[in-house]
Amino acid sequence: MSKKLILCCDRCGSRNYVIPAGNKQTTVRFTVKKFCNQCNEHTEHKQTI
């Protein structure tokens, strides 16, 4: 079973993306700019806990 990261929109809070996690254990949250269907624009998405 592989680990997965769930990405949450910074603006509206919807959980839009699930990506496979790497092998590294880090303390910094993963952040990427992605398209949000709820906001209908590109926004920052952060890793949820």
Steps between C-alpha positions, in 0.01 A plus 500: 500500500655827391469827687304783344491875550167684493514856366254758632416836337635789703208729412182286525629196693379230259714188465558470127813294438661177624862436402743219591742586780874470461724293726628798698349600833498880518357750746423762233157486336490448124360806314418528130285724281214297344159559344207494745157405360318675784685833461524456120859633493857404583569522876757375749435145622664376819551154639248404771602318815 
